[in-house]
Amino acid sequence: MNLQASKRDSLNQFLLPLVSVLILGLISWPVWLWLWQEWMGNQYYSHGILIPLVTIFLIVQRMRNDETFTWQRNQGGIGLIISLIALAIFVVFFLVALNLKAYYLAAFTMIGMIMALIRFFGGATAFNKLLFPLGYLVLMVPLPFIERSTLPLALFTGVCSGGLAQFLGMDITIIGNSVTLPNADLVIGAQCSGINSLIALTALTALAAYLVDGPLWSKVLLVLLAVPMALVTNILRVSSLLFVARNLGAEAGFIFYHDYSGPIFFVLAMILLYPLARLLQFRNLRLDVI
């Protein structure tokens, strides 16, 4: 009888999570479809498709390399009640968001549902150790205000890059996000706002902060510094574009250089992460998570 009970418990521990995942996948299918369409069509979130893959990798590596990691379902009645209430709340908010076509809210709620399932089936220890990989999924969700923020950022970039070019002796006129050169006119649009590199660099610095060993304050500061780093490198990029357009012609600056300079300056920002990480007292990789 004990052997049969043990087999039944083992089967339940396998079947219940599997059934829960299948049900969650079925309910959340419209959200995943929306996310896929956004990743394929939204230029600001083309990196989003990588976030779930990174999350899966981080979860597997944590389970493999962390000797203190334990996976055990919470057996307490209070824990069960709390988990069920949390799941019910998540389902309600999820369905409401889905009805309102607020897919980004539904996506956040779906992530909360995943967290609640991990907490219920894995226990407190597993949940705490997987909190960052699960929270990292938030960065895959396109936010509705991102596109609206491109114009203010474009204006800021135009003023700063134009001002830098004037400081270096270039003859240009700046009106809003319009820049007039002696041989061409340029409008600093959404593509030059730097929002792409800002979003991607934030995701990379958050991942880097998780993978390295260091004090909490330095991890938080590293992620926060992603914003000024992205803005500064983008201003330098647009300033160099003005220089190229002024000296080599508008076609060379606005077509060739514009298309290829973005990845170059993004790599420059990534290279700057290394001395910055050393300055913030990061020394070694965390072997328990990678």
SEMIDO-860511 format. One record per atom (N, C-alpha, C): x, y, z. Coordinates in steps of 0.1 Angstrom, whole numbers, plus 5000, padded with zeros to 4 digits. Atoms other than C-alpha are relative to their C-alpha. Last residue first. Example, Ala and Ser with C-alpha at 12.3 -4.5 7.8 and 13.67 -1.06 7.14 Angstrom:
BEGIN
     X     Y     Z
  4991  4989  5000
  5137  4989  5071
  4992  5011  5008
  5009  4988  5000
  5123  4955  5078
  5009  5012  5000
***
This chain:
BEGIN
     X     Y     Z
  4996  5001  5014
  5254  5301  4848
  5008  4987  4997
  5011  4996  5009
  5234  5306  4880
  5004  4999  4985
  5012  5007  4996
  5255  5290  4907
  4988  5003  4991
  4999  5013  5006
  5288  5300  4890
  4987  4992  5004
  5006  5009  4990
  5281  5336  4897
  4998  4986  4994
  5013  5005  5004
  5306  5354  4874
  4994  4991  5012
  5001  5014  5005
  5334  5372  4892
  4986  4997  4995
  4988  5007  5002
  5346  5407  4900
  4999  4987  4993
  5003  5014  5005
  5319  5433  4900
  5013  4993  4997
  4996  5011  4991
  5330  5462  4922
  4995  4986  4996
  5011  5003  4991
  5311  5490  4905
  5003  4988  5008
  5001  4988  4991
  5343  5503  4888
  4990  4997  5011
  4988  5001  4991
  5349  5468  4874
  4999  5011  5010
  5003  5011  4990
  5313  5468  4860
  5012  4999  5009
  5010  4996  4991
  5319  5502  4844
  4997  4990  5011
  4993  4991  4989
  5352  5491  4829
  4990  5005  5010
  4990  5007  4993
  5332  5462  4812
  5008  5009  5011
  5005  5007  4988
  5300  5480  4804
  5011  4994  5008
  4999  4991  4988
  5318  5504  4781
  4995  4993  5012
  4986  5001  4996
  5322  5475  4756
  5002  5009  5012
  4998  5013  4993
  5284  5472  4755
  5014  4999  5005
  5007  5000  4987
  5280  5509  4747
  5002  4988  5008
  4991  4991  4992
  5306  5506  4719
  4994  5001  5014
  4989  5008  4996
  5286  5476  4705
  5009  5008  5009
  5006  5009  4990
  5255  5499  4704
  5011  4990  5005
  5001  4993  4988
  5276  5525  4686
  4994  4992  5011
  4986  4996  4996
  5286  5501  4659
  4999  5007  5013
  4994  5012  4994
  5251  5486  4656
  5014  5003  5005
  5008  5004  4989
  5236  5521  4649
  5006  4988  5007
  4993  4994  4988
  5264  5533  4626
  4993  4995  5012
  4989  5008  4995
  5254  5510  4597
  5006  5005  5013
  5004  5014  4999
  5221  5524  4585
  5010  4991  5008
  5011  5001  4991
  5228  5561  4592
  4996  4985  5002
  4996  4999  4986
  5262  5558  4576
  4989  4998  5010
  4991  5011  4997
  5249  5545  4542
  5004  5001  5015
  5004  5013  5004
  5217  5565  4539
  5010  4990  5004
  5014  5003  4997
  5217  5598  4557
  4996  4986  4996
  5003  4999  4986
  5255  5604  4559
  4986  4994  5003
  4991  5009  4992
  5267  5591  4525
  4996  5000  5015
  5003  5014  5003
  5237  5606  4508
  5008  4990  5008
  5012  5005  4993
  5240  5639  4525
  4997  4986  4998
  5012  4999  5008
  5276  5645  4514
  4988  4993  5008
  5000  5010  5011
  5310  5635  4526
  4988  5000  4992
  4987  5001  5007
  5319  5665  4548
  5000  4991  4989
  4994  4987  5003
  5285  5678  4562
  5013  4998  4991
  5008  4993  5010
  5268  5644  4560
  5005  5013  4996
  4998  5007  5013
  5297  5627  4578
  4992  5007  4989
  4986  4998  5005
  5298  5653  4605
  5002  4994  4987
  5000  4986  5005
  5260  5652  4610
  5014  5003  4994
  5008  5000  5013
  5262  5614  4613
  5000  5014  4994
  4990  5005  5010
  5290  5618  4639
  4993  4999  4987
  4990  4989  5002
  5266  5640  4660
  5010  4996  4989
  5007  4990  5009
  5238  5614  4655
  5010  5012  4997
  5003  5006  5014
  5261  5586  4668
  4994  5011  4991
  4987  5001  5007
  5275  5607  4697
  4998  4995  4986
  4997  4986  5003
  5239  5615  4708
  5013  5001  4992
  5008  4996  5011
  5231  5578  4706
  5002  5014  4995
  4994  5006  5012
  5261  5569  4727
  4991  5004  4988
  4987  4994  5004
  5250  5594  4753
  5005  4995  4987
  5003  4986  5005
  5213  5583  4754
  5013  5007  4995
  5007  5001  5013
  5222  5546  4757
  4998  5014  4994
  4991  5006  5010
  5247  5552  4784
  4994  4999  4987
  4991  4989  5005
  5223  5576  4802
  5010  4994  4990
  5008  4989  5007
  5196  5548  4803
  5010  5011  4995
  5003  5004  5014
  5219  5518  4810
  4993  5011  4993
  4991  4993  5008
  5231  5536  4842
  4999  4996  4985
  5004  4986  5001
  5200  5525  4860
  5009  5007  4990
  5012  5000  5008
  5209  5488  4854
  4995  5014  4997
  4996  5004  5013
  5244  5493  4867
  4988  5000  4990
  4994  4989  5007
  5231  5512  4897
  5004  4997  4985
  5011  4990  5003
  5208  5484  4907
  5006  5012  4992
  5008  5007  5010
  5237  5458  4905
  4989  5010  4995
  4992  4998  5013
  5261  5482  4923
  4991  4993  4989
  5000  4986  5004
  5236  5486  4952
  5007  5002  4986
  5013  4996  5005
  5231  5449  4955
  5000  5014  4994
  5010  4995  4990
  5268  5441  4961
  4987  5005  4992
  4997  4987  4996
  5287  5420  4935
  4989  5005  5010
  5000  5000  4986
  5288  5386  4918
  5004  5014  5005
  4988  4997  4993
  5279  5387  4882
  4998  5001  5015
  4990  5011  5002
  5251  5369  4863
  5014  5003  5007
  5004  5012  4994
  5222  5390  4876
  5012  4989  5000
  5000  4998  4985
  5238  5423  4869
  4996  4988  5007
  4986  5000  4995
  5247  5411  4834
  5000  5002  5015
  4995  5013  5001
  5210  5402  4827
  5015  4999  5005
  5007  5007  4989
  5198  5436  4839
  5005  4985  5000
  4994  4997  4987
  5225  5452  4818
  4993  4993  5011
  4987  5006  4999
  5214  5434  4787
  5007  5003  5013
  5002  5014  4998
  5177  5442  4791
  5014  4993  5002
  5006  5003  4987
  5185  5478  4797
  4998  4985  5002
  4989  4998  4991
  5208  5479  4766
  4995  4997  5015
  4991  5012  5001
  5180  5465  4744
  5011  5000  5011
  5008  5011  4995
  5154  5491  4756
  5010  4987  5000
  5003  4998  4986
  5179  5520  4753
  4993  4988  5006
  4988  5003  4992
  5193  5508  4720
  4997  5001  5015
  4996  5014  5003
  5159  5508  4704
  5011  4996  5009
  5008  5008  4991
  5148  5541  4721
  5003  4985  4998
  4992  5008  4991
  5178  5559  4706
  4992  4991  5008
  5004  4996  4986
  5156  5587  4691
  5009  4992  5010
  4988  4994  4993
  5174  5584  4657
  4997  5003  5014
  4988  5009  5001
  5149  5559  4642
  5012  5006  5006
  5001  5011  4990
  5120  5580  4656
  5012  4990  4999
  5012  5007  4999
  5130  5611  4636
  5001  4988  5010
  4997  5011  4991
  5158  5636  4637
  4987  4993  5004
  5010  5001  4990
  5149  5656  4606
  5003  4988  5009
  5002  5013  4994
  5179  5665  4584
  4989  5002  5011
  5009  4998  4989
  5184  5693  4558
  4997  4986  5006
  5012  5009  4998
  5213  5693  4535
  4992  5003  5012
  5002  5008  5012
  5244  5711  4521
  4988  4991  5001
  4998  4992  5012
  5249  5740  4545
  4996  4992  4987
  4986  4999  5003
  5234  5719  4573
  5001  5008  4987
  4997  4995  5014
  5199  5724  4587
  5015  5001  4999
  4986  4996  5001
  5188  5702  4617
  5003  5004  4986
  4995  4997  5013
  5151  5697  4625
  5014  5006  5000
  4992  5011  5005
  5143  5681  4658
  5004  5001  4986
  5007  5012  4996
  5133  5714  4673
  5008  4988  4997
  5013  4995  4997
  5150  5741  4652
  4992  4987  5004
  5009  5009  4994
  5187  5736  4650
  4987  5006  5004
  5011  4994  4993
  5210  5754  4626
  4990  4990  5005
  5013  5006  5001
  5244  5741  4615
  4990  5009  5007
  5010  4989  5003
  5279  5755  4608
  4986  4993  4998
  5008  5002  5012
  5301  5729  4625
  4990  5011  4998
  4997  4991  5010
  5327  5742  4650
  4992  4998  4987
  4988  5005  5007
  5330  5714  4675
  5002  5008  4988
  4989  4998  4991
  5305  5733  4698
  5014  4996  4993
  4997  4986  5000
  5281  5734  4669
  5012  5003  5009
  4994  4997  5013
  5283  5696  4665
  5004  5015  4999
  4987  5005  5000
  5277  5692  4702
  5007  5003  4987
  4992  4991  4991
  5247  5715  4701
  5015  4995  5001
  4998  4988  5008
  5233  5695  4671
  5009  5010  5008
  4990  5003  5011
  5238  5663  4690
  5003  5012  4992
  4987  5003  4994
  5221  5677  4722
  5011  4997  4989
  4994  4988  4993
  5192  5695  4705
  5014  4997  5004
  4997  4989  5010
  5185  5667  4680
  5007  5012  5006
  4988  5004  5007
  5187  5640  4707
  5004  5010  4990
  4989  4999  4991
  5163  5658  4730
  5013  4997  4992
  4997  4986  4998
  5139  5663  4701
  5012  5002  5009
  4994  4995  5013
  5142  5626  4691
  5003  5015  5002
  4986  5004  5000
  5136  5616  4728
  5007  5005  4987
  4992  4993  4990
  5105  5637  4730
  5015  4996  4999
  4999  4986  5004
  5093  5622  4697
  5007  5008  5010
  4989  4998  5010
  5102  5586  4705
  5001  5014  4996
  4988  4993  4994
  5082  5586  4738
  5011  5002  4990
  5003  4986  4997
  5049  5579  4720
  5012  5008  5006
  5000  4993  5012
  5063  5547  4706
  4997  5015  5002
  4987  5000  5006
  5072  5534  4740
  5000  5008  4987
  4995  4987  5001
  5039  5543  4756
  5014  5002  4994
  5007  4991  5010
  5021  5511  4747
  5006  5014  4999
  5008  4990  4993
  5047  5488  4763
  4994  5010  4991
  5000  4987  5005
  5059  5457  4745
  4991  5010  5007
  5013  4995  5003
  5063  5427  4768
  5001  5014  4994
  5004  5004  5013
  5096  5408  4766
  4987  5007  4995
  4993  4992  5011
  5112  5428  4794
  4996  4995  4986
  5007  4987  5001
  5086  5414  4819
  5006  5008  4988
  5010  5001  5011
  5100  5379  4812
  4993  5013  4998
  4994  4995  5012
  5130  5389  4834
  4991  4999  4988
  5002  4986  5002
  5108  5385  4864
  5006  5006  4987
  5015  4998  5003
  5107  5348  4859
  4997  5015  4998
  5004  5005  5013
  5145  5346  4856
  4986  5002  4996
  4994  4992  5010
  5149  5369  4886
  4997  4995  4986
  5007  4987  5001
  5125  5351  4909
  5005  5009  4989
  5004  4998  5014
  5139  5316  4902
  4993  5014  4998
  4988  5002  5008
  5158  5313  4935
  4997  5003  4985
  4991  4990  4997
  5129  5327  4955
  5012  5000  4991
  5005  4988  5005
  5104  5304  4938
  5010  5012  5002
  4999  5000  5015
  5125  5273  4943
  4995  5014  4994
  4986  4999  5003
  5129  5281  4980
  5002  5001  4985
  4995  4986  4998
  5092  5290  4985
  5015  5001  4996
  4997  4996  4987
  5078  5258  4970
  5007  5014  5001
  4986  5000  4997
  5080  5244  4935
  5003  5003  5015
  4994  5013  5003
  5044  5235  4927
  5015  4998  5004
  5008  5011  4995
  5027  5264  4944
  5007  4987  4998
  5000  4999  4986
  5054  5291  4939
  4992  4988  5006
  4987  5004  4995
  5060  5280  4904
  5001  5000  5015
  4999  5014  5001
  5023  5282  4897
  5013  4995  5004
  5008  5006  4990
  5021  5317  4912
  5001  4985  4999
  4994  4999  4987
  5050  5329  4891
  4993  4992  5011
  4988  5009  5000
  5035  5316  4859
  5007  5000  5013
  5006  5013  4999
  5002  5334  4868
  5011  4989  5000
  5004  5002  4986
  5021  5366  4874
  4995  4986  5002
  4987  5002  4993
  5037  5362  4840
  4998  4998  5015
  4996  5014  5003
  5002  5358  4826
  5013  4997  5007
  5008  5009  4991
  4991  5390  4844
  5004  4985  4997
  4994  4999  4987
  5020  5409  4827
  4992  4991  5010
  4987  5007  5000
  5009  5395  4793
  5006  5001  5014
  5002  5015  4999
  4972  5404  4800
  5014  4993  5000
  5004  5003  4986
  4983  5440  4808
  4997  4985  5002
  4988  4998  4992
  5002  5441  4775
  4997  4997  5015
  4992  5012  5000
  4972  5426  4757
  5013  5001  5008
  4988  4994  4994
  4949  5454  4767
  5010  4988  5001
  4990  4999  5011
  4922  5441  4742
  5013  5007  5006
  4998  4986  5003
  4896  5450  4769
  5010  5002  4989
  5013  4994  5005
  4884  5414  4770
  5002  5014  4995
  5002  5006  5013
  4920  5401  4774
  4987  5006  4993
  4990  4994  5009
  4926  5425  4802
  4998  4995  4986
  5005  4986  5001
  4894  5413  4820
  5009  5007  4990
  5012  5001  5009
  4904  5376  4813
  4995  5014  4998
  4996  5004  5014
  4939  5382  4828
  4988  5000  4990
  4994  4989  5006
  4925  5401  4858
  5005  4997  4986
  5010  4990  5002
  4902  5372  4866
  5006  5013  4993
  5008  5005  5011
  4929  5345  4860
  4989  5011  4998
  4993  4998  5013
  4954  5364  4882
  4991  4996  4988
  4999  4986  5003
  4929  5367  4910
  5007  5003  4987
  5014  4995  5003
  4920  5330  4909
  5001  5015  4996
  5003  5004  5014
  4957  5321  4908
  4987  5005  4996
  4992  4992  5009
  4964  5342  4939
  4997  4996  4985
  5006  4986  5001
  4934  5327  4957
  5008  5008  4990
  5012  5000  5008
  4947  5292  4948
  4993  5013  4999
  4996  5002  5014
  4982  5299  4960
  4987  5000  4991
  4994  4987  5005
  4970  5314  4993
  5003  4999  4985
  5011  4990  5001
  4947  5284  4999
  5005  5013  4994
  5009  5004  5011
  4975  5259  4991
  4989  5010  4998
  4993  4997  5012
  5000  5277  5014
  4991  4997  4987
  5000  4986  5002
  4975  5277  5042
  5007  5004  4987
  5013  4996  5004
  4969  5240  5038
  4999  5015  4997
  5009  4994  4989
  5006  5232  5040
  4987  5005  4994
  5010  5010  4995
  5022  5208  5015
  4990  5006  5010
  5004  4996  4986
  5041  5234  4995
  4989  4991  5004
  5013  4993  4999
  5054  5215  4965
  4997  5003  5014
  5010  5008  4992
  5091  5207  4966
  4987  5008  5001
  5013  4999  5007
  5119  5217  4942
  4990  4991  5008
  5010  5011  4998
  5151  5223  4960
  4987  5003  4994
  5013  4999  5006
  5181  5244  4950
  4992  4988  5003
  5011  4998  4990
  5209  5244  4975
  4986  5001  4994
  5001  5012  4991
  5234  5228  4951
  4989  5001  5010
  5001  4996  4986
  5229  5255  4925
  4997  4988  5009
  4987  4995  4994
  5244  5244  4892
  4998  5004  5015
  4989  5009  5001
  5216  5223  4876
  5012  5004  5009
  5004  5013  4995
  5185  5241  4888
  5012  4990  4999
  5002  4998  4985
  5200  5275  4883
  4997  4986  5006
  4987  4999  4994
  5212  5265  4848
  5000  5001  5015
  4993  5013  5001
  5178  5252  4838
  5013  5001  5007
  5006  5009  4991
  5161  5284  4850
  5007  4987  5001
  4997  4996  4986
  5186  5307  4834
  4994  4991  5010
  4986  5003  4998
  5183  5289  4800
  5004  5003  5015
  4999  5015  4999
  5145  5290  4802
  5014  4996  5003
  5006  5004  4987
  5146  5327  4809
  5001  4985  5002
  4990  4996  4989
  5171  5334  4781
  4994  4995  5013
  4990  5009  5001
  5147  5316  4757
  5011  5002  5010
  5004  5013  4994
  5118  5336  4770
  5011  4989  4999
  5002  5000  4986
  5137  5368  4764
  4995  4987  5006
  4989  5007  4993
  5150  5360  4729
  4998  4999  5015
  5001  5014  5002
  5117  5367  4712
  5011  4993  5007
  5008  5007  4991
  5117  5401  4727
  4999  4985  4999
  4992  5009  4991
  5147  5413  4708
  4991  4992  5009
  4996  5012  5008
  5125  5426  4680
  5009  4991  5008
  5000  5012  4992
  5109  5449  4706
  5004  4987  4992
  4994  4997  4987
  5115  5484  4693
  5001  4987  5009
  4985  4999  5000
  5111  5474  4657
  5006  5003  5013
  4997  4988  4992
  5076  5461  4663
  5015  5001  5001
  5004  4987  5007
  5066  5437  4635
  5004  5013  5008
  4997  5000  5014
  5081  5403  4644
  4998  5013  4993
  4985  5003  5002
  5083  5407  4681
  5004  5001  4985
  4993  4988  4996
  5048  5424  4681
  5015  4998  4998
  5002  4990  5010
  5033  5395  4661
  5007  5013  5003
  4993  5004  5012
  5048  5370  4685
  4999  5010  4988
  4985  4998  4998
  5036  5388  4715
  5008  4997  4988
  4998  4986  5001
  5000  5389  4701
  5015  5004  5002
  5002  4996  5014
  5001  5352  4695
  5003  5015  4998
  4987  5004  5006
  5015  5346  4730
  4999  5003  4985
  4989  4991  4996
  4986  5367  4743
  5013  4996  4994
  5001  4988  5007
  4960  5348  4723
  5011  5010  5004
  4996  5001  5014
  4974  5315  4736
  4998  5013  4992
  4991  4989  5003
  4971  5325  4773
  5004  5000  4985
  5007  4987  4996
  4941  5303  4781
  5008  5011  4994
  5013  4999  5008
  4955  5272  4762
  4994  5014  5003
  4997  4998  5014
  4990  5277  4776
  4988  5002  4991
  4995  4986  5001
  4977  5281  4811
  5004  5003  4986
  5012  4991  4999
  4956  5249  4807
  5005  5014  4999
  5008  5001  5012
  4987  5230  4794
  4988  5009  5000
  4993  4993  5011
  5009  5243  4822
  4992  5000  4987
  5001  4985  4998
  4983  5233  4848
  5007  5008  4989
  5013  4996  5003
  4980  5198  4833
  4998  5015  5002
  5002  5001  5014
  5017  5193  4834
  4987  5005  4995
  4994  4989  5007
  5020  5207  4869
  4999  5000  4985
  5006  4987  4997
  4993  5183  4881
  5007  5012  4994
  5012  4997  5008
  5006  5153  4862
  4994  5014  5003
  4997  4998  5014
  5041  5151  4876
  4988  5005  4992
  4990  4989  5000
  5034  5156  4913
  5005  5003  4986
  5007  4987  4998
  5003  5135  4909
  5009  5012  4999
  5008  4998  5012
  5023  5106  4894
  4993  5014  5001
  4990  4996  5010
  5048  5108  4923
  4993  5003  4987
  4995  4987  4997
  5020  5108  4948
  5009  5005  4989
  5010  4991  5003
  5004  5078  4931
  5004  5014  5003
  5000  4999  5014
  5037  5059  4931
  4989  5010  4996
  4988  4993  5004
  5042  5066  4968
  4999  5003  4984
  5003  4986  4996
  5006  5055  4976
  5012  5009  4995
  5010  4995  5009
  5012  5023  4956
  4997  5015  5003
  4993  4998  5013
  5045  5017  4975
  4990  5006  4990
  4991  4988  5000
  5028  5024  5008
  5007  5002  4987
  5008  4988  5000
  5000  5000  5000
  5009  5013  5000
***
